């Protein structure tokens, strides 16, 4: 398990997180908008790249999802995205207003 999580306070991580959330706020776990943080798709503790933009995606953090009330980041924990029960929503949900 990765114990050095200093990258989460680094300038590079904050910039990557900001770019990720600016591109999209749709959570990778529940599919609802309003994500307030970013998470590694493939966990760093399992060999995922720490600062690779392709390994980072929006996710709901401590406050949880305002729609389904899931604590997506807590549910995902250090598991790969494929091991997390994801909500399956219609294509129309993502079409926007």
Secondary structure, 3 states (H helix, E strand, C coil): CCCCCHHHHCHHHHHHHHHHHHHCCCCCCCCCCCCCEEEECCCHHHCCCCCCHHHEEEECCCCCCCCCCCCHHHHHCCCCHHHCCCCCCCHHHHHCC
